[in-house]
Every structure is written in C-alpha cells, then in structure tokens.
Amino acid sequence: MSLALKARQKARRKGGTKERVFGCDLLEHLQQSGQDVPQVLRSCTEFVEQHGVVDGIYRLSGVSSNIQRLR
C-alpha cells in the first residue's frame, strides 16, 4: 500500500477531508480556496526568497537594452 493511500485513509478515519491540490482543475481549486496563487507555489517562492537563492531564478527575457530600460 502506498504512503499516499495510507495518508488518505488515515485522514478519512479522523474525519478530515483534505482539499485536493494536484490532479484537479487549477481555476476550480483557486476559486474554492479563495486564493490568487496556489499555496504550494507561494510556499516555494517564500522558501527560495528566504534562503537567498533568488539570483538567476527570476529573469526578464528580451533584448538587453530593453531589460536595462525596465530596471
């Protein structure tokens, strides 16, 4: 039995129903959660920014002169 299946069965026994995140429609999930960005993406970006591995991850694409102008 997989760990995911065991976790689902344990949650059912406790009476908790966890909201699906993976394998469901993104727009539907965001509407149900009332969020603009999925929590998993928010958590990942917070981790990246807190641990200082930002350089090179967030990029502006395009011609160098246009990028300089935007900055």
Buried (B, 14 or more C-beta within 10 A) or exposed (E): EEEEEEEEEEEEEEEEEEEEEEEEEEEEBEEEEEEEEBEEEEEEBEEEEEEEEEEEEEEEEEEEEEEEEEE
